[in-house]
Amino acid sequence: KASVAAFLLLVFATTSASLFQPRIPESVNVPAVCCLTYNEKVLPRKLVIGYREALTCRLPAIIFVTKKNREVCTNPNDDWVQEYIKDSHVPLLPPRNLASVKITRTEKGQSQLHSP
């Protein structure tokens, strides 16, 4: 009888403790979109509608979004990238959930992110 009572007490204690723990906001659990490689070519500014930052990834990047809704990974240290992100006509966009992004390879083997 004592072991059954101890078991029930243990179950009650662990269940009630988990009920009162604060929930982690879902936005904390959303994975960041990270780039595997950089696009080496300069994008024409007229094609860029905005950008996202992926600066906390293993390969920090600025991801430019084009008029065709393609996402192109670029090196944040490149002069042209710095110039584009300072342009008021190229807004910073909200982060994108990884589940809604598809990664493809270009003919030259470069990674490209885009929406399905």
C-alpha positions, 0 to 999 in steps of 0.5 A: 500500500505504501508503494502505491501511495508513493507512486501516486504522490510522485505522479501527482507532483510531476503532473502538477509541476508541468501544468504550472510551468510557463509556456515558451512562446512559439516564436522562440521555437521557429527555426531561422532560415539559414544559407548554405552558400552565398550568391556571388553575382550582384543582383540588379537593385530594380529586382530587389523588393526587400531583405531578411537577416540571417546573421545568427546562422553558421554562415551569416547572410543577408537574404534578398527577396526579388520581385519573383519572390525568390530569396537569394543568399548574399554575403553581408560583408560585400559592399553592394549588399551593404549599399542595398540594405541602407537604401530606404527603397529596400525594406527589412522584411519579417523572418520567414518560417523554415517550413514555408521555404524551399531550397534549390540549387542553381545550375552553378551549384549555388543554393537559393531559397524561395517560397513554394 
